[in-house]
Amino acid sequence: VLARGLHSAASIMSAPPRTFFARVGALKLKELPEFVVKTAREYDYAGRAATFAREYNAKYIQTGSAAPLWHFMGGVFGVAYVTVWPTEYRHMMAERRGGHH
């Protein structure tokens, strides 16, 4: 099914987004679930997460940098914004329609 010249998941995920999306776009809809499962299975998320954690620790934690604090604060802000935004959007749209007092 995936024998249309598609490469391994690791090369697909490391390919430029344009190439990855072109390959996804070439699939038929019924082939997409198998492609996603195969790609996720071969991508080695656990290994990449462990490598990221090890490199982050060496670069920021072991050096005593304040960057992790900024990263944490930015992450909390991002999650809070994304979580609250739908409610704020509904309020804004209701106010525009005149139904919000």
C-alpha positions as CSV (number, residue, x, y, z in Angstrom):
1,V,0.0,0.0,0.0
2,L,2.8,2.4,0.9
3,A,5.0,1.1,-1.9
4,R,4.6,4.3,-4.0
5,G,8.1,5.4,-3.5
6,L,7.6,6.5,0.1
7,H,10.7,6.4,2.2
8,S,11.0,5.3,5.8
9,A,9.2,7.3,8.5
10,A,12.5,8.8,9.8
11,S,13.4,10.3,6.5
12,I,9.9,11.5,5.9
13,M,9.7,13.2,9.3
14,S,13.2,14.8,8.8
15,A,12.3,15.9,5.3
16,P,11.3,19.5,4.6
17,P,7.6,20.0,5.4
18,R,6.8,20.6,1.7
19,T,8.1,17.2,0.9
20,F,6.3,15.5,3.8
21,F,3.0,17.1,2.9
22,A,3.4,16.3,-0.8
23,R,3.8,12.7,0.2
24,V,0.8,12.8,2.4
25,G,-1.1,14.5,-0.3
26,A,-0.2,11.7,-2.8
27,L,-1.9,9.1,-0.6
28,K,-5.5,8.0,-1.0
29,L,-7.6,8.7,2.1
30,K,-7.9,5.0,3.0
31,E,-4.1,4.7,3.0
32,L,-3.6,7.6,5.4
33,P,-4.3,5.7,8.7
34,E,-1.7,3.1,7.9
35,F,0.8,5.7,6.8
36,V,0.3,7.6,10.1
37,V,0.7,4.5,12.2
38,K,3.8,3.4,10.3
39,T,5.3,6.8,10.5
40,A,4.6,7.2,14.2
41,R,6.0,3.7,15.0
42,E,9.2,4.3,13.1
43,Y,9.8,7.8,14.3
44,D,11.2,6.7,17.8
45,Y,9.5,9.4,19.9
46,A,10.9,8.0,23.1
47,G,14.4,8.1,21.9
48,R,14.1,11.6,20.5
49,A,12.5,12.8,23.8
50,A,15.3,11.3,25.8
51,T,17.9,12.9,23.5
52,F,16.1,16.3,23.8
53,A,15.9,16.0,27.6
54,R,19.6,15.1,27.9
55,E,20.7,18.0,25.6
56,Y,18.4,20.5,27.3
57,N,19.7,19.4,30.7
58,A,23.3,19.8,29.6
59,K,22.7,23.2,27.9
60,Y,20.4,24.9,30.4
61,I,20.1,23.1,33.8
62,Q,23.7,22.1,34.4
63,T,24.9,25.6,33.4
64,G,22.5,27.3,35.9
65,S,20.7,29.3,33.2
66,A,17.5,31.1,33.8
67,A,16.2,30.1,30.4
68,P,14.2,27.1,31.8
69,L,12.2,29.5,33.9
70,W,11.4,31.6,30.8
71,H,10.5,28.4,28.8
72,F,8.2,27.3,31.6
73,M,6.5,30.7,31.8
74,G,6.1,30.8,28.0
75,G,4.7,27.3,28.0
76,V,2.2,28.1,30.7
77,F,1.1,31.3,28.9
78,G,0.7,29.4,25.6
79,V,-1.4,26.6,27.2
80,A,-3.5,29.2,29.1
81,Y,-4.1,31.3,26.0
82,V,-5.1,28.3,23.8
83,T,-7.4,27.0,26.6
84,V,-9.2,30.3,27.2
85,W,-9.3,31.6,23.6
86,P,-12.5,29.7,22.5
87,T,-14.4,31.2,25.4
88,E,-13.1,34.7,24.7
89,Y,-13.9,34.3,21.0
90,R,-17.5,33.3,21.8
91,H,-17.9,36.3,24.0
92,M,-16.5,38.6,21.3
93,M,-18.9,37.2,18.7
94,A,-21.9,37.5,21.0
95,E,-21.0,41.1,21.7
96,R,-20.7,41.8,18.0
97,R,-24.2,40.4,17.5
98,G,-25.5,42.5,20.3
99,G,-26.5,39.6,22.5
100,H,-23.8,40.1,25.1
101,H,-24.4,42.8,27.8
